[in-house]
């Protein structure tokens, strides 16, 4: 997902399948800033789960993993509420699976 957001930042014509986008083609510049924020949040999410899994040298508080679970669950819910069928059919299941996997790691 981080690489998808980076592609959006650099102007890849994927706006039609980007979460929350109403554009086609490349994202407008203001939406590319949101893609940058999303990439940063996804990096935070990945690192928090890696830390919760016990990766040596990465010791983050356990609550950061719970934030990641909530972030993915909220994203799945928002994707289900989208008017775009691509977002409901594509991003909602991906986010739901990520939320479930994060929950397994955090509760292990």
PyMOL commands that set and color helices and strands:
alter all, ss='L'
color gray80, all
select helices_A, chain A and resi 2-9+15-17+29-52+63-80+85-107
alter helices_A, ss='H'
color red, helices_A
deselect
rebuild
show_as cartoon
